Amino acid sequence: MTQLAHPRRLIPLLACMQAFTPLSIDLYLPALPTIATDLTASEASVQLTVSSYLTGLFIGMLFFGPLSDKYGRRQLLLGGIALYILACLGCALAESVGSLFYWRFTQAIGGAAASILGRAIVRDIFPLREAAGVLSLMHLITMIAALTAPILGSLVLLAGSWRWLFFGLIAFATLLLCLCAWKIPETHHGDSRDSTITAVFRAYASIAIEPRALGYILCMSLCFAGMFAYIAVSPFVFIDFFGLSPSRYAMIFAANISGVILLTTANARLVGRLGPQQMLYAVAALLGAASITLALSAALDINRFWIIVIGLFGFVSCTGTLGANCTASLMNLFPDNAGAAAGLAVATQFGLGALMSTVASRLYDGGPFAMTLTVSLCGFGSVAALYLTTRRKAPGKVQL
């Protein structure tokens, strides 16, 4: 663990690094129907720009995590943010849905650096229980950004083009690039810096076959995947099927993020006393109840607005707490390969997110069935995966 004089002063900046993903996705969710009209594209093809972003995150995180274990965090972080800025410009100037799909993918590759390396830096400078609390606080600040993003996006649409959204992201990323270059030191000086590239990437296999590690990865990833199945389809379900305006849809989305904030705040206060594992058990109970509610809605073909809204509120509220505690626990199992561990976990999150959002988009038939079914199945899988975390302890270091 790297010793810094005032590590907690970096928390707001590290939290902003985590905001790349929610801002990049949530800000333009209210614009999806408008983008489809403007680019003369189908709803399904525009929904897939969400999946393309998630796929880019999946690939980027698989590389940035282990590469940072070998080469350090700082230079990769700065390079990734610079790539993100370039791709935002490409998105803003896109003239077809195919071009937007490509630039969203590239944008995610760059954004992956901020997302994964921010988590790895936390593990570099904080011990386990404090790291779990810090990750919760980071997620809280991130969720505030996610809470306001759809509302800001809907306001931008009232004032002008959806392209302005990406110019706003350029301004945000440029400011963050300058702050990271100024404030973030190199925090990793581990043994993996002496390993070969092939050996560093082999760490993935050693992490993935360890039962407890696999349990943490699947628990957080399946819950996250369910949330992104909801994100990909919900604008069309709530705006087209239920008849909400973009601003009212943004309010529903904001209510879900408020649930994440409440649960994440509670986790930050309680995890130091109860520990990450006990918090995971408590939140899994809520996730299971929400998944049952959504599954019954799908199975019985109940398209009641408030039943679906309540089920989604309970489900989405769990994502931040599960992610913070699973990530902290996983990186504690492999302290010398925290970058690879976090990279594999978060890449799996976004890989499954891309898969399940694509499944929900392909199954979408104009109603809420595909969304509620996909989200509930992800919830059941997440709860089941928690069982693996009770298995034998993992080694503290991957043998390279």
N, C-alpha and C positions, 0 to 999 in steps of 0.2 A: 504494500500500500504506500503510495507516494505521500510524503508529508508536505503540506502547503501551510503557509502562515494563517490564512483566513479562507479555508475552503468553502464555507457556507456563503461567502460573498459571490461565488460563481453560480449559485443555484438559479437565480433569475435568468442568467444568460443560458445556462444549460436547459432550462425549461423552454426558453424561446427556440432552442434548437429542436426540441421535440414538437414544437408547434408547426414545423414545416408540413407535416402530413395532414393534420386536421385543417389547416388553412388552405392547403393545396386542393383538398377535396371538398370540404364543407362550404367554402366560400362560393363555389360555383354550382352547388347542388340546385339552388332555385333557378339557375339559368339553363338547366338541361333541356327542358322543353323549348326554350327560346333558341338555344344553339341548334337543335334539330331543325327548327323552322328556317333559321338563318342560313345554315349550310345545306339545306334541302336534303336532309338525311332522315333515316328512320329512327324511331325512338330506341330500338334495340341497339343500333350501331352507336348512338350517342351514349347509351348506358355502358357500352364496352370501353369508353374512354376512362371510366372509373377502373375497370378491370386492367386496362393497359398500365395505368399508374401503379396499381398494386403489383402487377407483374414486374415492373421496373424496380420497385422497392425490394421485391423478393430477390432478384438477381443482384442488385447493388449491395444489399446487406450480406449476401453470401461471400462477396469479395472484400468489402470494407472491414468486416469484423476480423478475420484472420490476418489480413494484410496489416492492420493496425497493431496486431500482436508482434509482428516482425519489424515493421518500419516506424511504429509510433503513431500517435493519434493526430497530431497537430497538422502536418502537411496534407494528409489525406482529407482532413476536415475542410481546410481552406479550398483545396482543389474541387471537392464535391460541391460546395456552395457556389463556386464560380460557374461550374457546369449547370447548376440549377438556374442561375440567373440567365444564362444563354438560352436554355430551353424555354423559360418563361416568355422570352421575346419571340421565340418560334411559335408558341401557342397563341400569343396575342395577334400574330400576323397570319395565322392559318386560314386558308381559303377553302379547305375541304375537311370532311370528317377523317379521312385517311391521314392527312397532314397533322391534324390535331392529335390523332391516335399516336403517331410517331413521336411528336414533341412531348406529349404527356409521358410516354415511356421514358424518354431521355431526361425529362424533368425529375422523374422519380429516381433515376439512377443517381443524380446529383443530390437529391434530398435524402437519399438513404444514408449518406455520409453523416449528416447532422443527426439523424435519428439514432443510428446505431452507436456512433462514437460518443454522443452525449451520455448514453447509458454506460458505456465502457469507462468513461472518465469518472463517473460517479463511483464505480467499483474501484478505480485506482486510488481514490482519495478518501473514501469513507468505509468503515467496518460494516458488517452485515446488517445489524438491526438499524443502525443509523442510515445505511444505504437504502433500506426498504422505506424508511420514513422520508428520506430525501426524494426518492423516486415518486412517492405519493404526492409530496409537495410540488414536484415538477409537473406531475400529471394534473394537479389541481390548477396550476397556472396555465397549463396547456388547454385544459377544458374551458377555462374562461375565454381563451381565444376561440375555441371551437363553439362556445355558446354564442359569441357575437358574430362569428363568421357568416352563418346563413342570413342573419338579419342585415349585416352589412352588404352581403351579396344582393339581397332583394332590394335594398335601397339604391345600390349602384344601377340595378336594372331599371329602376324608376327614373334615374337621372340620365342614363346613357347605355352604351353597348356593353355586352358581356366581355368584350375584349379589355375593357378597363380593369377588370378583375385581375388579369395577369400583369398589367402594368403596376398595380398595387403590390402584387407579390414580388415584382422586381425591386421595388423600393424597400420592402421589408427585408429581403434577402441581402441587398447591398449594405444596408445598415448593419445587419448581423455579421456579415463578412468582415466589416471593419472592426466591429467589437471583438470578434473572435481572434482576429490577427493581433489585437492590442492586449486582450485579457487572458486568453487561454494559453498556458505553457504546455510543454511536452510532459505528460503525466505517466507514460509507460516506459519502464526500463527493465522489463522482465526477461526471462531466459529465452523466450521464443524469438527474440531478435537475433539469436545466434543460429536459428534453425533454417533449413532450406524451405523454399516456397512450398514444395510438395509435402514436406513434413508438417508445415503449418496447416495446410488444408486437410491433411489426414486427421487432424484433431476433431473434425466434424464427425467422422465415423466413430471415434472413441466416445465422444459425448452422446451421440444418438443411440448407441447400444446400451448405455447405462440406464436402468429402469427408472430411477428417480428423476434423472434429467429428462428422459422422454416424457414422463408424466407431467412435469412442469411445462415443457414445451407445448404438449398437446392441450393441456388445460387452458393456458392463456390463448393459444392459437385458434382453437375451435370456437371459443367465445368471441374472439375478435372477428373470425370469419363470419359468424352469424350477424354481427353488427354491420359488416360490409355488405352482406346480402341485403340487409335492410336499407342501407344507404343507397345501393345501386337502383333499387326498385321503388323505394318510398316516394320520391317526387311524383312519379306517375300514379301510384296508388292513391296518395292523398290529394294531389292536384286534379288529376283526370277522373279517377273513380269516385272519390268522396267529394270532389268539387271545391276544395279549399283554394284560396288565393295563394300566390307565392309567399306573401308575408305571413299568412296564417300557418302555412306549412313550416316556415322558419320558426314560428312560435312553438309548434309541436316538437320540432327538432331541438330547440333550445330547452324545452322542458326535460327531454331525455338527458341532455348534457348537464342540467341542474342536478339530476339524480346521480350522475357520475361524480359531480363535485361534492355532493353531500356524503356519499359513501367513501370517497377518497379522503376527504377531510377527517372522517371518523377513523379511517385506517391509519392516517398519519399520527393521530393522537393515541391510538390503542396498540399499534404494532410493537412499540418499544416494550410494553408491559406483557402482552400476550404472545408475541412472536408471529412471524409470517404464516406458519403452518395453521395455527388456530384461526387466524383471520381468513385463510383460504377455506377452511371448513364452514365457517359462518356464512361467507358470501356464496359458496356453492349451494347452500340450502335455498337462498333467495333465487339464484339462477335456475335451480330445478323447478321451483314453483312458477316462475315466469315462463319457462319452457313448456310446462304442462298446460298453462293457460293458452299459449299460442298453438300448441298441438291440438287441443280440443277445438279451438276456433277453426283450424284447417280441416280436421277430421269430420266435424259436424257441419262444415260449410256455413259457419256463423260469421257473417260479415258486419258484425256490430262494431261501430266506430270505436266506442269507449273500451270495449273488451280488448281490441287489438292495441289501442293506445296504452292501456295499463300493462298489458303483457310486454310490449316493447320497452316501456319505461323501466320495468323491473329488470329485463334482460340487459339493456344498454348500461344501466347503472352499475352493473357488476364488472364491466370491462376494465376500468382503470385500476380497481383494487386487485383483481386477479392478475393483471399485467405487472403491477408494481411488485407484488409479493412473489410471484413466480420468477420474475427476472432476477430479483435480489437473491432468492434462494438458489437459483440455478448458477449464477455467477459465483456464489459462495462455494459451490461444489468444485468449481474449477478456477480458483483465483489467479493462476498463472496463465490461463487461457480465457480470461473474461471476455476479450473481444470476440473470439471464436464462439464462445457459449452464447453471448448476447446476439451475435450475428446469425447463428443458426436458429435461435428462438424467434427473433423478430422477423427473419426472412421466412420462416415457416408461417408466422402470423400472416404476413402479407401474401405469401404463396397460396395458403388456404383461403385468404380473403379474396384473392383474384379468382380462385376456382369457384367458391360458393357464390360470389357476386355474379359470375358468368352463368352458373347454373340457375340462379334465381331470375336472371335476365332472360335466359332461353326459355324457362318455364312460364314466364309472365304471360298471362292471358287477358289482361285488362282489369283483373281483380286482385285481392290480397292473398289468395291461396298460396301462390308460389313463395311469396315473402314469408308468410307465417310458418309454412311447413319447413322451409330451409332453415330459418332462424331457430326453430324449436329443435330440429335434429342436431344442429351445431351445439345447442345448449346441453342436450343429453350427453353428447360425446365429451364435452368439456367436464361435466360432473364425473363421468365414468373415468376419465383420464387421471383425476385426482387420486384414485386408488393407487396408481403406480408410484406416487411420491412417498408412500409408506413402506416401500421395499427397502432393500439393503442400501447402506450408505455408499456414495460414490467416492472414488479417489479424489484427492485435492488437486491433482495435476494430471493432465493428459500426457502420456508418454509419447514423445515425438521421435 
